Every structure is written in C-alpha cells, then in structure tokens.
Amino acid sequence: MRSADLLGQQKRRYRVRTTDSRHDQPIAPNDLAVAPAHTKPDQIWATDMIYIEKGEGLLYLA
C-alpha cells in the first residue's frame, strides 16, 4: 500500500448512545414496585424496546 501511495480509511469512532437522564421530562412511575405479589407464573410481564441503526434507517426490536 505504501509503494502505491494508498491509505487506509478509518471508520468513525463508535460511540455508545444510551438514555439521556439529564432532562426535565416527568419520569414514569415504577408500577412493578406497587403491584401485588404474584402467586403463579405468567401474571406479571415486562418488556424493553431497542433501536438498531441499519443502513436503511432504525429497526425497532421489542
């Protein structure tokens, strides 16, 4: 590469994007903390959503 005057091109440094906690928006209450204790399986469900950046745009995964 050096003899042909070619240079490698580096990608931008990957930066992890997480939740921004510095805002003045209201925070959702923790409903699981005040829910009655479950007595059998499959009574309380929780989920999360993540955004995956693709070339075509964002992919939402729940």
C-alpha positions in Angstrom: 0.0 0.0 0.0 2.8 2.4 0.8 4.5 1.9 -2.5 1.2 2.6 -4.3 0.5 5.6 -2.1 -2.7 4.1 -0.8 -4.1 5.0 2.6 -6.5 3.0 4.7 -9.6 4.8 5.7 -10.7 4.6 9.3 -14.4 4.5 10.3 -15.6 7.0 12.7 -15.1 6.0 16.4 -18.1 4.1 17.7 -19.9 6.0 20.4 -22.4 4.2 22.6 -25.7 6.1 22.8 -27.6 5.4 26.0 -30.5 7.1 27.7 -30.1 10.8 28.4 -31.1 11.2 32.1 -30.4 15.0 32.1 -33.9 16.2 31.1 -36.8 17.9 32.8 -39.5 15.5 31.5 -41.6 13.5 34.0 -40.3 10.0 34.9 -42.8 7.2 34.5 -43.8 5.6 37.8 -42.5 2.1 38.7 -45.7 0.1 38.5 -44.0 -3.2 39.4 -42.9 -1.8 42.8 -46.5 -1.3 43.8 -48.1 -4.3 42.1 -49.4 -7.1 44.3 -47.1 -10.1 44.7 -47.7 -12.7 42.0 -48.8 -16.1 43.2 -48.3 -18.1 40.0 -46.3 -17.8 36.8 -47.3 -15.6 33.9 -49.0 -12.9 35.9 -46.6 -10.0 35.5 -44.8 -9.3 32.2 -42.2 -6.7 31.4 -40.5 -5.8 28.1 -38.0 -3.5 26.6 -37.5 -1.8 23.3 -34.2 -1.2 21.5 -33.4 0.7 18.3 -30.9 -0.9 16.0 -29.4 1.5 13.4 -29.3 0.0 9.9 -28.3 1.4 6.6 -32.0 1.9 5.7 -32.9 3.5 9.0 -33.8 2.4 12.5 -35.0 -1.1 13.3 -37.3 -1.3 16.4 -36.9 -4.5 18.4 -39.2 -5.3 21.3 
